[in-house]
């Protein structure tokens, strides 16, 4: 967002997303996740900006009273470059960082165990519900429920699936709460971790450099050095 334009976000996508994904051998899952995350929003960005960009003067095509302008297309491409950087970073983090490592490192850095647990639960909620829904769907099919017929049959099959999914999720939360309290999760004071992810000096230096680059770019933008 600070860099603006297309070149800056494109460099970020290349150096901060695609190259690390290639090193981690996650290129194909990354591209698939980026497409799923950004395609609906990208289509709306193109349509709205190309056809309804305010102040556009260079007309590329006319669709009745609506005009597609070059200025709107240029702005849409700029926004799409930012969207690719954001969605790619989020997808790469999700593909390469396990919830257990994230929670352990957050606690090691002084984050409250309750906040770390909330972060872990948020990451795991959707995959757990999808897995549970697939299991319940298979069980209902084994009992003769039609979930692959027409639209009416599919709608009838939603309630027998949604109900057990919600009730099972509530039961899981209760069981997890009891298990955590049995392990003194609510005990005050700092916890002693038996394991945490490896963190080399080079990684720490790279993180601090990235943190310092952001205000440096902001100052450069304000001073007019970065257009």
C-alpha positions in Angstrom: 0.0 0.0 0.0 2.9 2.4 0.7 4.7 1.6 -2.5 1.7 2.1 -4.7 1.8 1.4 -8.4 2.2 -2.0 -9.9 6.0 -2.5 -9.8 6.3 -2.5 -6.0 3.5 -5.0 -5.2 4.8 -7.2 -8.2 8.3 -7.3 -6.6 6.7 -8.2 -3.3 4.7 -11.0 -4.8 7.9 -12.4 -6.5 10.3 -12.0 -3.7 8.0 -12.5 -0.7 5.5 -15.0 -1.9 6.5 -16.9 -5.1 10.2 -17.5 -4.3 9.5 -18.7 -0.7 6.7 -20.9 -2.0 9.0 -22.5 -4.5 11.6 -23.1 -1.8 8.9 -24.7 0.5 7.6 -26.7 -2.5 4.1 -25.2 -2.0 3.8 -23.4 -5.4 0.8 -25.4 -6.7 -1.2 -25.2 -3.4 -0.3 -21.5 -3.1 -1.6 -20.6 -6.6 -4.8 -22.6 -6.0 -5.4 -20.9 -2.6 -4.6 -17.4 -4.1 -7.1 -18.1 -6.9 -9.8 -19.2 -4.5 -9.2 -16.3 -2.2 -9.0 -13.5 -4.7 -10.9 -14.5 -7.9 -14.4 -13.2 -6.8 -13.0 -10.0 -5.5 -10.7 -9.6 -8.5 -13.7 -9.9 -10.9 -15.6 -7.2 -9.1 -12.6 -4.9 -9.0 -12.2 -5.2 -12.7 -15.8 -4.6 -13.5 -16.3 -1.7 -11.1 -13.1 0.2 -12.0 -12.9 -0.4 -15.7 -16.6 0.5 -16.3 -17.3 3.1 -13.6 -14.0 4.7 -12.8 -14.6 8.4 -12.0 -12.8 10.9 -14.3 -11.7 8.4 -16.9 -11.1 10.1 -20.2 -9.4 7.6 -22.5 -12.3 5.4 -23.7 -11.3 1.8 -24.7 -14.8 0.5 -25.5 -18.4 1.5 -25.1 -21.3 -0.7 -23.8 -24.3 1.5 -24.4 -24.2 4.3 -21.8 -21.2 2.7 -20.0 -17.6 3.4 -21.1 -14.5 1.2 -20.3 -11.6 3.6 -19.7 -7.9 3.1 -19.7 -7.6 5.0 -16.4 -10.0 2.6 -14.8 -8.1 -0.4 -16.2 -4.8 1.0 -14.9 -6.2 1.5 -11.4 -7.8 -2.0 -11.5 -4.4 -3.6 -12.3 -2.8 -1.6 -9.5 -5.4 -2.8 -7.0 -5.1 -6.4 -8.3 -1.3 -6.3 -7.7 -1.9 -5.3 -4.1 -4.6 -8.0 -3.8 -2.2 -10.7 -5.1 0.4 -9.6 -2.6 -2.0 -9.8 0.4 -3.8 -13.0 -0.6 -0.5 -14.7 -1.5 1.1 -13.7 1.9 -1.9 -15.0 3.8 -2.1 -18.3 1.8 1.7 -18.9 2.1 1.5 -18.4 5.9 -1.4 -20.8 6.2 0.4 -23.4 4.0 3.8 -23.3 5.8 2.9 -22.6 9.4 1.2 -25.2 11.6 -1.2 -24.0 14.3 0.9 -25.8 17.0 4.1 -23.9 16.0 2.2 -20.6 15.8 0.7 -21.0 19.3 4.0 -22.2 20.8 5.9 -19.2 19.4 3.2 -16.7 20.4 3.4 -18.0 24.0 7.2 -17.9 23.9 7.1 -14.2 23.0 4.9 -13.4 26.0 1.4 -13.5 24.4 -1.4 -14.6 26.8 -2.1 -18.3 26.5 -5.8 -17.4 26.1 -5.1 -15.2 23.1 -2.9 -17.9 21.7 -5.6 -20.5 22.2 -8.1 -18.2 20.4 -5.7 -17.8 17.5 -5.2 -21.6 17.3 -9.0 -22.3 17.5 -9.7 -19.7 14.8 -7.2 -21.4 12.4 -8.5 -24.9 13.1 -12.2 -24.2 13.2 -13.0 -24.3 9.5 -10.9 -27.4 8.6 -12.3 -29.2 11.6 -15.9 -28.4 10.6 -15.2 -29.4 7.0 -13.8 -32.7 8.1 -16.7 -33.3 10.5 -19.2 -32.4 7.8 -17.7 -34.9 5.4 -17.8 -37.7 8.0 -21.4 -37.0 8.9 -22.3 -36.8 5.2 -20.8 -40.3 4.6 -22.6 -41.6 7.7 -26.0 -40.2 6.5 -25.5 -41.6 3.1 -24.9 -45.0 4.6 -28.3 -44.7 6.3 -30.0 -44.0 3.0 -30.0 -40.1 2.9 -30.0 -38.7 -0.6 -27.4 -35.9 -0.8 -26.5 -36.2 -4.5 -29.9 -35.9 -6.2 -31.7 -32.8 -7.5 -31.9 -29.4 -5.8 -34.9 -30.4 -3.6 -33.1 -33.6 -2.4 -29.9 -31.6 -1.6 -32.0 -29.0 0.4 -33.7 -31.8 2.3 -30.3 -33.3 3.1 -28.9 -30.1 4.6 -30.7 -30.2 8.0 -29.7 -33.8 8.8 -26.1 -32.7 8.2 -25.9 -29.2 9.7 -27.5 -30.2 13.0 -24.9 -32.9 13.9 -22.1 -30.7 12.7 -23.1 -27.8 15.0 -23.8 -30.1 18.0 -20.6 -32.0 17.5 -18.6 -28.7 17.3 -20.2 -27.6 20.6 -19.3 -30.9 22.2 -15.7 -30.6 21.0 -15.4 -27.1 22.5 -16.7 -28.5 25.9 -14.3 -31.4 25.8 -11.4 -29.2 24.9 -12.3 -26.7 27.7 -12.4 -29.5 30.3 -9.1 -31.0 29.0 -7.4 -27.6 29.2 -8.6 -26.8 32.7 -7.4 -30.3 33.8 -4.0 -29.2 32.6 -4.1 -25.9 34.6 -4.7 -23.8 31.5 -6.1 -21.0 33.6 -3.2 -20.9 36.0 -1.8 -17.3 36.4 1.8 -16.5 35.6 4.2 -17.4 32.8 4.0 -20.9 31.4 7.1 -23.1 30.8 7.3 -24.4 27.3 8.9 -27.7 26.6 9.4 -27.0 22.9 9.3 -24.0 20.5 10.1 -23.6 16.8 13.7 -23.1 15.8 14.5 -19.4 15.3 18.0 -18.6 14.0 19.8 -15.3 14.3 19.5 -14.7 10.5 15.7 -15.0 10.8 15.5 -12.6 13.6 17.7 -10.1 11.7 15.5 -10.5 8.6 12.3 -9.8 10.6 13.7 -6.6 12.2 14.9 -5.4 8.8 11.4 -5.9 7.4 9.9 -4.0 10.4 12.3 -1.1 9.8 11.7 -1.0 6.1 8.0 -0.1 6.5 8.5 3.3 8.3 11.5 4.0 6.0 9.2 3.5 2.9 6.6 5.7 4.5 9.0 8.5 5.1 10.2 8.1 1.5 6.7 8.3 0.3 6.0 11.5 2.3 9.2 13.0 1.1 8.3 12.3 -2.5 11.3 9.9 -3.1 8.8 7.0 -3.8 6.1 8.0 -6.2 
